[in-house]
């Protein structure tokens, strides 16, 4: 499950970089998309950390 979240995070990061490099005239729209993608990436990173914690606890026990 964490691998799937990692892959989604990599795809989102790719789009963030692509939009950051894109030199389009519609910068307000790009900034909105960048903000949404960063929020989604942060959410997925936190979710990934939450999913990893129980696995680490079960190994330690």
C-alpha distance matrix in Angstrom:
0.0 3.8 5.4 5.3 6.6 8.7 10.1 11.0 12.6 14.5 15.7 16.9 18.5 20.2 21.7 22.8 24.6 26.0 27.4 28.7 30.6 31.8 35.4 35.7 38.5 36.2 34.9 34.6 32.1 30.2 30.1 28.8 25.9 25.3 25.2 22.8 20.4 20.7 20.0 16.9 15.8 16.8 15.0 11.6 12.5 13.5 10.5 8.4 11.4 11.5 8.1 9.5 12.9 12.7 11.4 14.3 16.7 16.2 17.0 20.0 21.4
3.8 0.0 3.8 5.4 5.0 6.1 8.6 9.8 10.3 12.3 14.3 15.1 16.2 18.2 20.0 20.7 22.3 24.1 25.5 26.5 28.4 29.9 33.5 34.1 36.9 34.8 33.2 33.0 30.8 28.6 28.3 27.3 24.6 23.4 23.3 21.3 18.7 18.5 18.1 15.3 13.5 14.3 13.1 9.6 9.6 11.0 8.7 5.7 8.5 9.7 6.9 7.3 11.1 12.0 10.7 12.8 15.6 15.9 16.2 18.8 20.9
5.4 3.8 0.0 3.8 5.4 4.9 6.2 8.6 9.7 10.5 12.4 14.2 15.0 16.4 18.5 19.7 20.9 22.4 24.3 25.4 26.9 28.4 32.1 32.9 35.9 34.1 32.6 32.8 30.5 28.1 28.2 27.4 24.4 23.2 23.8 21.9 18.8 19.0 19.3 16.3 14.2 15.7 15.1 11.4 11.4 13.7 11.9 8.8 11.7 13.4 10.7 10.7 14.5 15.5 13.6 15.4 18.6 18.6 18.4 21.2 23.4
5.3 5.4 3.8 0.0 3.8 5.4 5.1 6.3 8.6 9.9 10.7 12.4 14.2 15.4 16.8 18.4 20.0 21.1 22.7 24.3 25.9 26.9 30.6 31.0 33.9 31.8 30.7 30.7 28.1 26.0 26.4 25.3 22.1 21.4 22.0 19.7 16.8 17.6 17.7 14.3 12.9 15.0 13.9 10.1 11.5 13.8 11.4 9.4 12.9 14.1 11.6 12.7 16.3 17.1 15.8 18.1 20.9 20.9 21.2 24.0 26.0
6.6 5.0 5.4 3.8 0.0 3.8 5.5 5.1 6.1 8.7 9.9 10.5 12.1 14.2 15.4 16.3 18.3 19.8 20.9 22.2 24.3 25.4 29.0 29.4 32.1 29.9 28.5 28.3 25.9 23.8 23.7 22.6 19.7 18.8 19.0 16.8 14.1 14.4 14.2 11.1 9.5 11.3 10.2 6.4 7.8 10.2 8.1 6.4 10.1 11.5 9.9 11.2 14.6 16.0 15.3 17.2 19.9 20.5 21.1 23.5 25.5
8.7 6.1 4.9 5.4 3.8 0.0 3.8 5.4 5.0 6.2 8.7 9.8 10.3 12.3 14.3 15.1 16.4 18.2 19.9 20.7 22.5 24.1 27.7 28.6 31.5 29.7 28.0 28.3 26.2 23.6 23.5 23.0 20.0 18.5 19.1 17.6 14.4 14.3 15.0 12.3 9.7 11.5 11.7 8.0 7.9 11.1 10.2 7.6 10.5 12.9 11.6 11.7 15.3 17.2 16.1 17.3 20.4 21.3 21.2 23.4 25.9
10.1 8.6 6.2 5.1 5.5 3.8 0.0 3.8 5.3 5.1 6.3 8.6 9.8 10.5 12.6 14.2 15.3 16.4 18.4 19.8 21.1 22.4 26.1 26.9 30.0 28.3 27.0 27.6 25.1 22.5 23.1 22.6 19.3 18.2 19.4 17.6 14.2 15.0 16.1 13.1 10.9 13.7 13.8 10.2 11.0 14.3 13.2 11.0 14.2 16.4 14.8 15.2 18.8 20.4 19.1 20.7 23.8 24.3 24.1 26.7 29.1
11.0 9.8 8.6 6.3 5.1 5.4 3.8 0.0 3.8 5.4 5.1 6.2 8.5 9.8 10.7 12.3 14.3 15.2 16.5 18.2 20.0 20.8 24.5 24.8 27.7 25.6 24.5 24.6 22.0 19.8 20.3 19.4 16.1 15.4 16.4 14.2 11.0 12.3 13.1 9.7 8.3 11.5 11.3 8.1 9.9 13.0 11.8 10.8 14.2 15.9 14.8 16.0 19.4 21.0 20.3 22.0 24.8 25.6 25.9 28.3 30.5
12.6 10.3 9.7 8.6 6.1 5.0 5.3 3.8 0.0 3.8 5.4 5.1 6.0 8.5 9.9 10.3 12.2 14.0 15.2 16.2 18.3 19.7 23.1 23.9 26.7 24.8 23.1 23.3 21.2 18.6 18.6 18.1 15.1 13.6 14.4 13.0 9.5 9.7 11.0 8.4 5.7 8.7 9.6 6.7 7.3 11.0 10.9 9.7 12.5 14.9 14.5 15.3 18.3 20.6 20.1 21.2 24.0 25.3 25.5 27.4 29.9
14.5 12.3 10.5 9.9 8.7 6.2 5.1 5.4 3.8 0.0 3.8 5.4 5.0 6.1 8.7 9.7 10.5 12.1 14.2 15.1 16.4 18.1 21.7 22.8 26.0 24.6 23.0 23.8 21.8 18.8 19.2 19.3 16.1 14.4 16.0 15.0 11.3 11.7 13.8 11.6 8.7 11.8 13.2 10.5 10.5 14.3 14.4 12.7 15.3 18.0 17.4 17.5 20.8 23.1 22.1 23.0 26.2 27.3 27.0 29.1 31.8
15.7 14.3 12.4 10.7 9.9 8.7 6.3 5.1 5.4 3.8 0.0 3.8 5.4 5.0 6.4 8.7 9.9 10.4 12.3 14.2 15.4 16.3 20.0 20.6 23.8 22.2 21.1 22.0 19.5 16.7 17.8 17.6 14.1 13.1 15.2 13.8 10.1 11.7 13.8 11.2 9.4 13.1 14.1 11.6 12.7 16.3 16.0 14.9 17.9 20.1 19.4 20.2 23.4 25.5 24.6 25.9 28.9 29.9 29.8 32.1 34.6
16.9 15.1 14.2 12.4 10.5 9.8 8.6 6.2 5.1 5.4 3.8 0.0 3.8 5.3 5.1 6.2 8.7 9.7 10.5 12.2 14.2 15.1 18.6 19.0 21.8 19.9 18.5 18.9 16.6 14.0 14.5 14.2 10.8 9.7 11.4 10.1 6.4 8.0 10.2 8.0 6.5 10.2 11.5 9.9 11.2 14.5 14.7 14.3 17.1 19.2 19.1 20.2 23.1 25.3 25.0 26.2 28.9 30.2 30.5 32.4 34.9
18.5 16.2 15.0 14.2 12.1 10.3 9.8 8.5 6.0 5.0 5.4 3.8 0.0 3.8 5.4 5.0 6.2 8.5 9.8 10.4 12.3 14.0 17.5 18.6 21.7 20.2 18.3 19.2 17.5 14.3 14.5 15.1 12.1 9.8 11.8 11.7 7.9 8.1 11.1 10.0 7.3 10.4 12.7 11.3 11.4 14.9 15.9 15.1 17.2 19.9 20.1 20.5 23.3 26.0 25.5 26.1 29.1 30.6 30.5 32.2 35.0
20.2 18.2 16.4 15.4 14.2 12.3 10.5 9.8 8.5 6.1 5.0 5.3 3.8 0.0 3.8 5.5 5.2 6.1 8.6 9.8 10.6 12.1 15.8 17.0 20.4 19.4 18.0 19.5 17.5 14.2 15.3 16.2 12.9 11.1 14.0 13.8 10.1 11.2 14.3 12.9 10.8 14.1 16.2 14.5 14.9 18.5 19.1 18.1 20.5 23.2 23.0 23.3 26.4 28.9 28.1 28.9 32.0 33.3 33.0 34.9 37.7
21.7 20.0 18.5 16.8 15.4 14.3 12.6 10.7 9.9 8.7 6.4 5.1 5.4 3.8 0.0 3.8 5.4 4.8 6.0 8.3 9.7 10.1 13.8 14.3 17.5 16.1 14.9 16.2 14.0 10.8 12.3 12.9 9.5 8.4 11.6 11.2 8.0 10.0 13.0 11.8 10.7 14.2 15.9 14.8 15.9 19.2 19.7 19.4 21.9 24.2 24.2 25.1 28.0 30.4 30.0 31.0 33.8 35.2 35.2 37.1 39.8
22.8 20.7 19.7 18.4 16.3 15.1 14.2 12.3 10.3 9.7 8.7 6.2 5.0 5.5 3.8 0.0 3.8 5.5 5.2 6.0 8.6 9.8 13.0 14.0 16.8 15.3 13.4 14.5 13.0 9.5 9.9 11.1 8.3 5.9 9.0 9.6 6.6 7.4 11.0 10.8 9.5 12.3 14.7 14.4 14.9 17.9 19.2 19.1 21.1 23.5 24.1 24.8 27.3 30.0 30.0 30.6 33.3 35.0 35.1 36.7 39.4
24.6 22.3 20.9 20.0 18.3 16.4 15.3 14.3 12.2 10.5 9.9 8.7 6.2 5.2 5.4 3.8 0.0 3.8 5.5 5.0 6.2 8.5 11.7 13.6 16.8 16.2 14.2 16.2 15.1 11.3 12.0 14.0 11.6 9.0 12.2 13.3 10.4 10.7 14.4 14.3 12.5 15.0 17.8 17.1 17.0 20.3 21.8 21.1 22.9 25.7 26.2 26.5 29.1 31.9 31.5 31.9 34.9 36.6 36.3 37.8 40.7
26.0 24.1 22.4 21.1 19.8 18.2 16.4 15.2 14.0 12.1 10.4 9.7 8.5 6.1 4.8 5.5 3.8 0.0 3.8 5.5 5.3 6.0 9.8 11.2 14.8 14.4 13.2 15.5 13.9 10.4 12.2 14.1 11.3 9.8 13.5 14.2 11.5 12.9 16.3 15.9 14.7 17.7 20.0 19.2 19.7 23.0 24.0 23.5 25.7 28.2 28.4 29.0 31.8 34.4 33.9 34.5 37.6 39.0 38.8 40.6 43.4
27.4 25.5 24.3 22.7 20.9 19.9 18.4 16.5 15.2 14.2 12.3 10.5 9.8 8.6 6.0 5.2 5.5 3.8 0.0 3.8 5.4 4.9 8.1 8.8 11.9 11.0 9.6 11.7 10.2 6.6 8.6 10.6 8.2 7.1 10.8 11.9 10.1 11.6 14.8 15.0 14.4 17.1 19.4 19.3 20.1 23.0 24.1 24.2 26.3 28.6 29.2 30.0 32.6 35.2 35.1 35.8 38.6 40.2 40.3 41.9 44.6
28.7 26.5 25.4 24.3 22.2 20.7 19.8 18.2 16.2 15.1 14.2 12.2 10.4 9.8 8.3 6.0 5.0 5.5 3.8 0.0 3.8 5.5 7.8 9.7 12.5 12.1 9.7 12.1 11.8 8.0 8.6 11.5 10.1 7.7 11.0 13.1 11.4 11.7 15.2 16.1 15.0 17.1 19.9 20.1 20.2 23.0 24.7 24.7 26.3 28.9 29.8 30.3 32.6 35.5 35.5 35.8 38.5 40.5 40.4 41.7 44.6
30.6 28.4 26.9 25.9 24.3 22.5 21.1 20.0 18.3 16.4 15.4 14.2 12.3 10.6 9.7 8.6 6.2 5.3 5.4 3.8 0.0 3.8 6.2 9.1 12.4 13.0 11.3 14.4 14.1 10.5 11.9 14.8 13.2 11.3 14.7 16.6 14.6 15.2 18.8 19.3 18.0 20.4 23.1 22.9 23.0 26.0 27.6 27.2 28.9 31.7 32.3 32.6 35.1 38.0 37.7 37.9 40.9 42.7 42.4 43.8 46.8
31.8 29.9 28.4 26.9 25.4 24.1 22.4 20.8 19.7 18.1 16.3 15.1 14.0 12.1 10.1 9.8 8.5 6.0 4.9 5.5 3.8 0.0 3.8 5.7 9.3 10.0 9.2 12.5 11.8 8.7 11.1 13.8 12.2 11.3 15.0 16.4 14.9 16.2 19.5 19.9 19.3 21.8 24.2 24.1 24.7 27.7 28.9 28.8 30.8 33.3 33.8 34.5 37.1 39.8 39.5 40.1 43.0 44.7 44.6 46.1 49.0
35.4 33.5 32.1 30.6 29.0 27.7 26.1 24.5 23.1 21.7 20.0 18.6 17.5 15.8 13.8 13.0 11.7 9.8 8.1 7.8 6.2 3.8 0.0 3.8 6.7 8.7 8.1 11.8 12.0 9.5 11.7 14.7 14.0 13.4 16.6 18.5 17.6 18.7 21.9 22.6 22.2 24.5 27.0 27.2 27.7 30.5 32.0 32.1 33.9 36.3 37.1 37.8 40.2 43.0 42.9 43.4 46.2 48.0 47.9 49.3 52.2
35.7 34.1 32.9 31.0 29.4 28.6 26.9 24.8 23.9 22.8 20.6 19.0 18.6 17.0 14.3 14.0 13.6 11.2 8.8 9.7 9.1 5.7 3.8 0.0 3.8 5.5 6.3 9.8 9.6 8.1 11.0 13.3 12.8 13.2 16.3 17.7 17.4 19.1 21.8 22.4 22.7 25.0 27.1 27.5 28.5 31.1 32.3 32.7 34.8 36.9 37.6 38.7 41.1 43.7 43.8 44.5 47.2 48.9 49.1 50.6 53.3
38.5 36.9 35.9 33.9 32.1 31.5 30.0 27.7 26.7 26.0 23.8 21.8 21.7 20.4 17.5 16.8 16.8 14.8 11.9 12.5 12.4 9.3 6.7 3.8 0.0 3.8 5.7 8.7 9.3 9.2 11.5 13.6 14.1 14.9 17.4 19.0 19.4 20.9 23.3 24.3 24.9 27.0 28.9 29.7 30.8 33.2 34.4 35.2 37.1 39.0 40.0 41.2 43.5 46.1 46.4 47.1 49.6 51.4 51.8 53.2 55.8
36.2 34.8 34.1 31.8 29.9 29.7 28.3 25.6 24.8 24.6 22.2 19.9 20.2 19.4 16.1 15.3 16.2 14.4 11.0 12.1 13.0 10.0 8.7 5.5 3.8 0.0 3.8 5.6 5.6 6.5 8.9 10.4 11.1 12.5 14.6 15.9 16.8 18.5 20.5 21.5 22.5 24.5 26.2 27.2 28.6 30.7 31.8 32.8 34.8 36.5 37.5 39.0 41.1 43.6 44.1 45.0 47.3 49.1 49.7 51.2 53.6
34.9 33.2 32.6 30.7 28.5 28.0 27.0 24.5 23.1 23.0 21.1 18.5 18.3 18.0 14.9 13.4 14.2 13.2 9.6 9.7 11.3 9.2 8.1 6.3 5.7 3.8 0.0 3.8 5.4 4.9 6.0 8.5 9.7 10.1 12.1 14.1 14.9 16.0 18.2 19.7 20.4 22.1 24.0 25.3 26.3 28.3 29.8 30.8 32.5 34.3 35.6 36.9 38.8 41.5 42.1 42.7 45.0 47.0 47.6 48.8 51.3
34.6 33.0 32.8 30.7 28.3 28.3 27.6 24.6 23.3 23.8 22.0 18.9 19.2 19.5 16.2 14.5 16.2 15.5 11.7 12.1 14.4 12.5 11.8 9.8 8.7 5.6 3.8 0.0 3.8 5.4 5.2 6.3 8.8 9.9 10.7 12.6 14.3 15.4 16.8 18.6 19.9 21.2 22.8 24.5 25.7 27.3 28.8 30.2 31.8 33.3 34.8 36.3 38.1 40.6 41.5 42.2 44.3 46.4 47.2 48.3 50.7
32.1 30.8 30.5 28.1 25.9 26.2 25.1 22.0 21.2 21.8 19.5 16.6 17.5 17.5 14.0 13.0 15.1 13.9 10.2 11.8 14.1 11.8 12.0 9.6 9.3 5.6 5.4 3.8 0.0 3.8 5.5 5.1 6.3 8.6 10.0 10.7 12.3 14.3 15.5 16.6 18.3 20.0 21.3 22.6 24.3 26.0 27.0 28.4 30.4 31.8 32.9 34.7 36.6 39.0 39.7 40.8 42.9 44.7 45.5 46.9 49.2
30.2 28.6 28.1 26.0 23.8 23.6 22.5 19.8 18.6 18.8 16.7 14.0 14.3 14.2 10.8 9.5 11.3 10.4 6.6 8.0 10.5 8.7 9.5 8.1 9.2 6.5 4.9 5.4 3.8 0.0 3.8 5.4 5.1 6.0 8.5 9.8 10.4 12.1 14.2 15.2 16.1 18.1 19.8 20.8 22.1 24.2 25.4 26.4 28.4 30.1 31.1 32.5 34.6 37.2 37.7 38.5 40.9 42.7 43.3 44.7 47.1
30.1 28.3 28.2 26.4 23.7 23.5 23.1 20.3 18.6 19.2 17.8 14.5 14.5 15.3 12.3 9.9 12.0 12.2 8.6 8.6 11.9 11.1 11.7 11.0 11.5 8.9 6.0 5.2 5.5 3.8 0.0 3.8 5.4 5.0 6.1 8.6 9.8 10.4 12.3 14.2 15.1 16.3 18.3 19.8 20.8 22.5 24.2 25.4 26.9 28.6 30.1 31.4 33.2 35.9 36.7 37.3 39.4 41.5 42.2 43.3 45.7
28.8 27.3 27.4 25.3 22.6 23.0 22.6 19.4 18.1 19.3 17.6 14.2 15.1 16.2 12.9 11.1 14.0 14.1 10.6 11.5 14.8 13.8 14.7 13.3 13.6 10.4 8.5 6.3 5.1 5.4 3.8 0.0 3.8 5.5 5.2 6.3 8.6 10.0 10.8 12.4 14.2 15.5 16.7 18.5 20.0 21.4 22.6 24.3 26.0 27.2 28.7 30.4 32.1 34.6 35.6 36.5 38.4 40.4 41.4 42.6 44.7
25.9 24.6 24.4 22.1 19.7 20.0 19.3 16.1 15.1 16.1 14.1 10.8 12.1 12.9 9.5 8.3 11.6 11.3 8.2 10.1 13.2 12.2 14.0 12.8 14.1 11.1 9.7 8.8 6.3 5.1 5.4 3.8 0.0 3.8 5.4 5.1 6.1 8.5 9.9 10.5 12.1 14.1 15.3 16.3 18.1 20.0 20.9 22.2 24.3 25.6 26.7 28.4 30.5 32.8 33.5 34.5 36.7 38.4 39.3 40.7 43.0
25.3 23.4 23.2 21.4 18.8 18.5 18.2 15.4 13.6 14.4 13.1 9.7 9.8 11.1 8.4 5.9 9.0 9.8 7.1 7.7 11.3 11.3 13.4 13.2 14.9 12.5 10.1 9.9 8.6 6.0 5.0 5.5 3.8 0.0 3.8 5.5 5.1 6.1 8.6 9.8 10.3 12.1 14.1 15.2 16.2 18.3 19.7 20.7 22.4 24.2 25.5 26.8 28.8 31.4 32.0 32.7 35.0 36.9 37.5 38.8 41.3
25.2 23.3 23.8 22.0 19.0 19.1 19.4 16.4 14.4 16.0 15.2 11.4 11.8 14.0 11.6 9.0 12.2 13.5 10.8 11.0 14.7 15.0 16.6 16.3 17.4 14.6 12.1 10.7 10.0 8.5 6.1 5.2 5.4 3.8 0.0 3.8 5.5 5.2 6.2 8.6 9.8 10.6 12.3 14.3 15.3 16.6 18.3 19.9 21.2 22.7 24.3 25.9 27.4 30.1 31.1 31.7 33.6 35.8 36.7 37.7 40.0
22.8 21.3 21.9 19.7 16.8 17.6 17.6 14.2 13.0 15.0 13.8 10.1 11.7 13.8 11.2 9.6 13.3 14.2 11.9 13.1 16.6 16.4 18.5 17.7 19.0 15.9 14.1 12.6 10.7 9.8 8.6 6.3 5.1 5.5 3.8 0.0 3.8 5.5 5.1 6.2 8.6 9.9 10.6 12.3 14.2 15.5 16.4 18.2 20.1 21.1 22.4 24.4 26.1 28.4 29.4 30.5 32.3 34.2 35.3 36.6 38.7
20.4 18.7 18.8 16.8 14.1 14.4 14.2 11.0 9.5 11.3 10.1 6.4 7.9 10.1 8.0 6.6 10.4 11.5 10.1 11.4 14.6 14.9 17.6 17.4 19.4 16.8 14.9 14.3 12.3 10.4 9.8 8.6 6.1 5.1 5.5 3.8 0.0 3.8 5.4 5.0 6.0 8.5 9.7 10.4 12.1 14.2 15.1 16.2 18.3 19.8 20.8 22.4 24.5 26.9 27.5 28.5 30.7 32.4 33.2 34.7 37.0
20.7 18.5 19.0 17.6 14.4 14.3 15.0 12.3 9.7 11.7 11.7 8.0 8.1 11.2 10.0 7.4 10.7 12.9 11.6 11.7 15.2 16.2 18.7 19.1 20.9 18.5 16.0 15.4 14.3 12.1 10.4 10.0 8.5 6.1 5.2 5.5 3.8 0.0 3.8 5.4 5.0 6.1 8.5 9.8 10.4 12.3 14.1 15.1 16.5 18.3 19.8 21.0 22.8 25.6 26.3 26.9 29.0 31.1 31.8 32.9 35.3
20.0 18.1 19.3 17.7 14.2 15.0 16.1 13.1 11.0 13.8 13.8 10.2 11.1 14.3 13.0 11.0 14.4 16.3 14.8 15.2 18.8 19.5 21.9 21.8 23.3 20.5 18.2 16.8 15.5 14.2 12.3 10.8 9.9 8.6 6.2 5.1 5.4 3.8 0.0 3.8 5.4 5.1 6.1 8.6 9.8 10.6 12.2 14.1 15.4 16.6 18.3 20.1 21.5 24.0 25.2 26.0 27.7 29.8 30.9 32.0 34.1
16.9 15.3 16.3 14.3 11.1 12.3 13.1 9.7 8.4 11.6 11.2 8.0 10.0 12.9 11.8 10.8 14.3 15.9 15.0 16.1 19.3 19.9 22.6 22.4 24.3 21.5 19.7 18.6 16.6 15.2 14.2 12.4 10.5 9.8 8.6 6.2 5.0 5.4 3.8 0.0 3.8 5.4 5.0 6.2 8.6 9.9 10.4 12.1 14.3 15.2 16.3 18.3 20.2 22.4 23.3 24.5 26.4 28.1 29.3 30.7 32.7
15.8 13.5 14.2 12.9 9.5 9.7 10.9 8.3 5.7 8.7 9.4 6.5 7.3 10.8 10.7 9.5 12.5 14.7 14.4 15.0 18.0 19.3 22.2 22.7 24.9 22.5 20.4 19.9 18.3 16.1 15.1 14.2 12.1 10.3 9.8 8.6 6.0 5.0 5.4 3.8 0.0 3.8 5.4 5.1 6.1 8.7 9.8 10.4 12.4 14.2 15.2 16.5 18.6 21.2 21.7 22.5 24.8 26.6 27.3 28.7 31.1
16.8 14.3 15.7 15.0 11.3 11.5 13.7 11.5 8.7 11.8 13.1 10.2 10.4 14.1 14.2 12.3 15.0 17.7 17.1 17.1 20.4 21.8 24.5 25.0 27.0 24.5 22.1 21.2 20.0 18.1 16.3 15.5 14.1 12.1 10.6 9.9 8.5 6.1 5.1 5.4 3.8 0.0 3.8 5.5 5.1 6.2 8.6 9.8 10.7 12.4 14.3 15.4 16.9 19.7 20.7 21.2 23.1 25.3 26.2 27.2 29.5
15.0 13.1 15.1 13.9 10.2 11.7 13.8 11.3 9.6 13.2 14.1 11.5 12.7 16.2 15.9 14.7 17.8 20.0 19.4 19.9 23.1 24.2 27.0 27.1 28.9 26.2 24.0 22.8 21.3 19.8 18.3 16.7 15.3 14.1 12.3 10.6 9.7 8.5 6.1 5.0 5.4 3.8 0.0 3.8 5.5 5.2 6.1 8.6 10.0 10.6 12.3 14.3 15.7 17.9 19.3 20.3 21.9 23.9 25.2 26.3 28.2
11.6 9.6 11.4 10.1 6.4 8.0 10.2 8.1 6.7 10.5 11.6 9.9 11.3 14.5 14.8 14.4 17.1 19.2 19.3 20.1 22.9 24.1 27.2 27.5 29.7 27.2 25.3 24.5 22.6 20.8 19.8 18.5 16.3 15.2 14.3 12.3 10.4 9.8 8.6 6.2 5.1 5.5 3.8 0.0 3.8 5.4 4.9 6.0 8.6 9.7 10.4 12.2 14.4 16.5 17.2 18.5 20.5 22.1 23.1 24.7 26.8
12.5 9.6 11.4 11.5 7.8 7.9 11.0 9.9 7.3 10.5 12.7 11.2 11.4 14.9 15.9 14.9 17.0 19.7 20.1 20.2 23.0 24.7 27.7 28.5 30.8 28.6 26.3 25.7 24.3 22.1 20.8 20.0 18.1 16.2 15.3 14.2 12.1 10.4 9.8 8.6 6.1 5.1 5.5 3.8 0.0 3.8 5.4 5.1 6.3 8.7 9.9 10.7 12.6 15.4 16.0 16.5 18.8 20.8 21.4 22.7 25.1
13.5 11.0 13.7 13.8 10.2 11.1 14.3 13.0 11.0 14.3 16.3 14.5 14.9 18.5 19.2 17.9 20.3 23.0 23.0 23.0 26.0 27.7 30.5 31.1 33.2 30.7 28.3 27.3 26.0 24.2 22.5 21.4 20.0 18.3 16.6 15.5 14.2 12.3 10.6 9.9 8.7 6.2 5.2 5.4 3.8 0.0 3.8 5.4 5.1 6.2 8.7 9.9 10.8 13.6 15.0 15.5 17.1 19.4 20.5 21.4 23.4
10.5 8.7 11.9 11.4 8.1 10.2 13.2 11.8 10.9 14.4 16.0 14.7 15.9 19.1 19.7 19.2 21.8 24.0 24.1 24.7 27.6 28.9 32.0 32.3 34.4 31.8 29.8 28.8 27.0 25.4 24.2 22.6 20.9 19.7 18.3 16.4 15.1 14.1 12.2 10.4 9.8 8.6 6.1 4.9 5.4 3.8 0.0 3.8 5.4 5.0 6.2 8.7 10.1 12.0 13.3 14.7 16.2 17.9 19.4 20.8 22.5
8.4 5.7 8.8 9.4 6.4 7.6 11.0 10.8 9.7 12.7 14.9 14.3 15.1 18.1 19.4 19.1 21.1 23.5 24.2 24.7 27.2 28.8 32.1 32.7 35.2 32.8 30.8 30.2 28.4 26.4 25.4 24.3 22.2 20.7 19.9 18.2 16.2 15.1 14.1 12.1 10.4 9.8 8.6 6.0 5.1 5.4 3.8 0.0 3.8 5.4 5.1 6.3 8.9 11.0 11.3 12.6 14.8 16.3 17.2 18.8 20.9
11.4 8.5 11.7 12.9 10.1 10.5 14.2 14.2 12.5 15.3 17.9 17.1 17.2 20.5 21.9 21.1 22.9 25.7 26.3 26.3 28.9 30.8 33.9 34.8 37.1 34.8 32.5 31.8 30.4 28.4 26.9 26.0 24.3 22.4 21.2 20.1 18.3 16.5 15.4 14.3 12.4 10.7 10.0 8.6 6.3 5.1 5.4 3.8 0.0 3.8 5.4 5.1 6.4 9.5 10.3 10.5 12.5 14.8 15.6 16.6 18.8
11.5 9.7 13.4 14.1 11.5 12.9 16.4 15.9 14.9 18.0 20.1 19.2 19.9 23.2 24.2 23.5 25.7 28.2 28.6 28.9 31.7 33.3 36.3 36.9 39.0 36.5 34.3 33.3 31.8 30.1 28.6 27.2 25.6 24.2 22.7 21.1 19.8 18.3 16.6 15.2 14.2 12.4 10.6 9.7 8.7 6.2 5.0 5.4 3.8 0.0 3.8 5.5 5.4 7.5 9.5 10.4 11.4 13.5 15.2 16.2 17.7
8.1 6.9 10.7 11.6 9.9 11.6 14.8 14.8 14.5 17.4 19.4 19.1 20.1 23.0 24.2 24.1 26.2 28.4 29.2 29.8 32.3 33.8 37.1 37.6 40.0 37.5 35.6 34.8 32.9 31.1 30.1 28.7 26.7 25.5 24.3 22.4 20.8 19.8 18.3 16.3 15.2 14.3 12.3 10.4 9.9 8.7 6.2 5.1 5.4 3.8 0.0 3.8 5.6 6.4 7.3 9.4 10.9 11.9 13.5 15.4 16.8
9.5 7.3 10.7 12.7 11.2 11.7 15.2 16.0 15.3 17.5 20.2 20.2 20.5 23.3 25.1 24.8 26.5 29.0 30.0 30.3 32.6 34.5 37.8 38.7 41.2 39.0 36.9 36.3 34.7 32.5 31.4 30.4 28.4 26.8 25.9 24.4 22.4 21.0 20.1 18.3 16.5 15.4 14.3 12.2 10.7 9.9 8.7 6.3 5.1 5.5 3.8 0.0 3.8 5.8 5.3 6.4 8.8 10.2 11.0 12.6 14.8
12.9 11.1 14.5 16.3 14.6 15.3 18.8 19.4 18.3 20.8 23.4 23.1 23.3 26.4 28.0 27.3 29.1 31.8 32.6 32.6 35.1 37.1 40.2 41.1 43.5 41.1 38.8 38.1 36.6 34.6 33.2 32.1 30.5 28.8 27.4 26.1 24.5 22.8 21.5 20.2 18.6 16.9 15.7 14.4 12.6 10.8 10.1 8.9 6.4 5.4 5.6 3.8 0.0 3.8 5.4 5.2 6.3 8.7 10.1 10.8 12.6
12.7 12.0 15.5 17.1 16.0 17.2 20.4 21.0 20.6 23.1 25.5 25.3 26.0 28.9 30.4 30.0 31.9 34.4 35.2 35.5 38.0 39.8 43.0 43.7 46.1 43.6 41.5 40.6 39.0 37.2 35.9 34.6 32.8 31.4 30.1 28.4 26.9 25.6 24.0 22.4 21.2 19.7 17.9 16.5 15.4 13.6 12.0 11.0 9.5 7.5 6.4 5.8 3.8 0.0 3.8 5.4 5.0 6.1 8.6 9.9 10.7
11.4 10.7 13.6 15.8 15.3 16.1 19.1 20.3 20.1 22.1 24.6 25.0 25.5 28.1 30.0 30.0 31.5 33.9 35.1 35.5 37.7 39.5 42.9 43.8 46.4 44.1 42.1 41.5 39.7 37.7 36.7 35.6 33.5 32.0 31.1 29.4 27.5 26.3 25.2 23.3 21.7 20.7 19.3 17.2 16.0 15.0 13.3 11.3 10.3 9.5 7.3 5.3 5.4 3.8 0.0 3.8 5.4 5.2 6.4 8.8 10.2
14.3 12.8 15.4 18.1 17.2 17.3 20.7 22.0 21.2 23.0 25.9 26.2 26.1 28.9 31.0 30.6 31.9 34.5 35.8 35.8 37.9 40.1 43.4 44.5 47.1 45.0 42.7 42.2 40.8 38.5 37.3 36.5 34.5 32.7 31.7 30.5 28.5 26.9 26.0 24.5 22.5 21.2 20.3 18.5 16.5 15.5 14.7 12.6 10.5 10.4 9.4 6.4 5.2 5.4 3.8 0.0 3.8 5.5 5.2 6.3 8.9
16.7 15.6 18.6 20.9 19.9 20.4 23.8 24.8 24.0 26.2 28.9 28.9 29.1 32.0 33.8 33.3 34.9 37.6 38.6 38.5 40.9 43.0 46.2 47.2 49.6 47.3 45.0 44.3 42.9 40.9 39.4 38.4 36.7 35.0 33.6 32.3 30.7 29.0 27.7 26.4 24.8 23.1 21.9 20.5 18.8 17.1 16.2 14.8 12.5 11.4 10.9 8.8 6.3 5.0 5.4 3.8 0.0 3.8 5.4 5.2 6.4
16.2 15.9 18.6 20.9 20.5 21.3 24.3 25.6 25.3 27.3 29.9 30.2 30.6 33.3 35.2 35.0 36.6 39.0 40.2 40.5 42.7 44.7 48.0 48.9 51.4 49.1 47.0 46.4 44.7 42.7 41.5 40.4 38.4 36.9 35.8 34.2 32.4 31.1 29.8 28.1 26.6 25.3 23.9 22.1 20.8 19.4 17.9 16.3 14.8 13.5 11.9 10.2 8.7 6.1 5.2 5.5 3.8 0.0 3.8 5.5 5.4
17.0 16.2 18.4 21.2 21.1 21.2 24.1 25.9 25.5 27.0 29.8 30.5 30.5 33.0 35.2 35.1 36.3 38.8 40.3 40.4 42.4 44.6 47.9 49.1 51.8 49.7 47.6 47.2 45.5 43.3 42.2 41.4 39.3 37.5 36.7 35.3 33.2 31.8 30.9 29.3 27.3 26.2 25.2 23.1 21.4 20.5 19.4 17.2 15.6 15.2 13.5 11.0 10.1 8.6 6.4 5.2 5.4 3.8 0.0 3.8 5.5
20.0 18.8 21.2 24.0 23.5 23.4 26.7 28.3 27.4 29.1 32.1 32.4 32.2 34.9 37.1 36.7 37.8 40.6 41.9 41.7 43.8 46.1 49.3 50.6 53.2 51.2 48.8 48.3 46.9 44.7 43.3 42.6 40.7 38.8 37.7 36.6 34.7 32.9 32.0 30.7 28.7 27.2 26.3 24.7 22.7 21.4 20.8 18.8 16.6 16.2 15.4 12.6 10.8 9.9 8.8 6.3 5.2 5.5 3.8 0.0 3.8
21.4 20.9 23.4 26.0 25.5 25.9 29.1 30.5 29.9 31.8 34.6 34.9 35.0 37.7 39.8 39.4 40.7 43.4 44.6 44.6 46.8 49.0 52.2 53.3 55.8 53.6 51.3 50.7 49.2 47.1 45.7 44.7 43.0 41.3 40.0 38.7 37.0 35.3 34.1 32.7 31.1 29.5 28.2 26.8 25.1 23.4 22.5 20.9 18.8 17.7 16.8 14.8 12.6 10.7 10.2 8.9 6.4 5.4 5.5 3.8 0.0
